[in-house]
Amino acid sequence: MSAYPPVKCPTCKKTGPWLEQSYGPFCGKRCKLVDLGKWFNGEMVIEEPLRGDHFEGYADLPPGSYLDRPE
Protein backbone atom coordinates (compact mmCIF):
# COMPACT_ATOMS: atom_id res chain seq x y z
CA MET A 1 0.00 0.00 0.00
CA SER A 2 1.30 3.43 -0.94
CA ALA A 3 1.98 6.04 1.75
CA TYR A 4 0.65 8.77 -0.58
CA PRO A 5 -2.47 8.87 -2.75
CA PRO A 6 -2.02 9.06 -6.54
CA VAL A 7 -1.66 12.63 -7.81
CA LYS A 8 -1.93 14.30 -11.19
CA CYS A 9 1.30 15.62 -12.72
CA PRO A 10 0.88 19.41 -12.97
CA THR A 11 2.45 19.45 -16.45
CA CYS A 12 1.19 16.41 -18.41
CA LYS A 13 -1.80 15.54 -16.18
CA LYS A 14 -0.92 11.81 -15.95
CA THR A 15 -1.98 10.25 -12.63
CA GLY A 16 0.43 8.17 -10.60
CA PRO A 17 2.37 7.80 -7.35
CA TRP A 18 4.55 10.81 -8.15
CA LEU A 19 4.99 11.97 -4.53
CA GLU A 20 6.97 8.79 -3.82
CA GLN A 21 9.51 9.61 -6.53
CA SER A 22 12.34 12.13 -6.58
CA TYR A 23 10.57 14.46 -9.04
CA GLY A 24 7.19 14.55 -7.25
CA PRO A 25 4.65 16.02 -7.74
CA PHE A 26 5.86 15.78 -11.35
CA CYS A 27 5.98 12.43 -13.12
CA GLY A 28 9.57 12.92 -14.24
CA LYS A 29 12.48 15.25 -14.90
CA ARG A 30 11.10 16.50 -18.23
CA CYS A 31 7.78 17.67 -16.75
CA LYS A 32 9.60 19.32 -13.85
CA LEU A 33 11.85 21.26 -16.25
CA VAL A 34 8.91 22.27 -18.45
CA ASP A 35 7.20 23.74 -15.38
CA LEU A 36 10.38 25.54 -14.30
CA GLY A 37 10.73 27.02 -17.80
CA LYS A 38 7.21 28.43 -17.58
CA TRP A 39 8.11 30.22 -14.34
CA PHE A 40 11.33 31.60 -15.87
CA ASN A 41 9.48 32.84 -18.98
CA GLY A 42 6.86 34.62 -16.88
CA GLU A 43 3.99 32.37 -18.01
CA MET A 44 3.30 31.53 -14.37
CA VAL A 45 3.26 34.19 -11.67
CA ILE A 46 2.00 34.68 -8.13
CA GLU A 47 -0.67 37.30 -8.66
CA GLU A 48 -0.76 38.90 -5.24
CA PRO A 49 1.67 39.12 -2.35
CA LEU A 50 0.95 37.10 0.78
CA ARG A 51 -0.76 38.99 3.58
CA GLY A 52 -1.03 38.20 7.27
CA ASP A 53 -4.68 37.17 6.93
CA HIS A 54 -3.65 34.34 4.58
CA PHE A 55 -2.11 32.65 7.63
CA GLU A 56 -5.01 33.04 10.05
CA GLY A 57 -5.71 29.80 11.87
CA TYR A 58 -2.24 28.37 11.33
CA ALA A 59 -0.51 30.10 14.25
CA ASP A 60 -2.21 27.81 16.77
CA LEU A 61 -0.94 24.57 15.20
CA PRO A 62 1.52 22.66 17.37
CA PRO A 63 4.97 22.25 15.77
CA GLY A 64 5.94 18.92 14.28
CA SER A 65 6.85 17.05 11.13
CA TYR A 66 3.23 15.93 10.68
CA LEU A 67 2.62 19.31 8.99
CA ASP A 68 4.72 18.16 6.04
CA ARG A 69 2.68 15.01 5.36
CA PRO A 70 -0.48 15.19 3.24
CA GLU A 71 -3.54 13.59 4.77
N, C-alpha and C positions, 0 to 999 in steps of 0.2 A: 504494500500500500504506500502511495506517495505521501510525503509530508506536506506537499503543497497541491492545491487544486490546479487543474489545467488552466492556462491563460492564453489569451490571444496575442500574438506578436504585434506590437504597435505598427510595424512597417508593412508586413505582407499579410497579416490577419490570419495566418495559420494557427490552429490551436494545438497546444502540446504542453509538456511538463517543463517549460522554459525556465522557471524559477530555480530548478534543480541544477541547471547548467551554468557554465561560467559566463555566458552572454545574456542571461535572463535580465529583463523580461523578453528580450529578443530571441528569436529562434537560432540565430547564428551571427558570426562576425560581420557578414555582408549587410544584414538588416540593421545591425548596430551602427555601422559606418554610414549607411544611407541616412539614418535618423540624425546622426551627428552632422553630416553635410547639410541637412536642412536647417539646423540651428545656425551653423556657420554662415549660410547664405541668407539668413534673415527670413526664411519661409516660416519659421516657428519662433514665436516670441511670447514672453509673459506680458500680458496686456496691462496689468496694473500692479503697482508695488504692494507688498504685503503690509497690512496694517495690524495694529494690536488687536483689533476685534476679530481678526481671522483666527486668533489663538485662544479665544474665550473657551473655557471648559477644559482646556488641556493643562493648565497650571496645577490643578488639583490631582493629577495622576501621580501615583507613586513611581519612583524611578525603578528601572529594571530592564533587562534585555527582552522581556516579553513584548515591549513596544515595537520591536523590530520584526516581529513575526506576524504575518497575516493570519487572520482567523478563518 
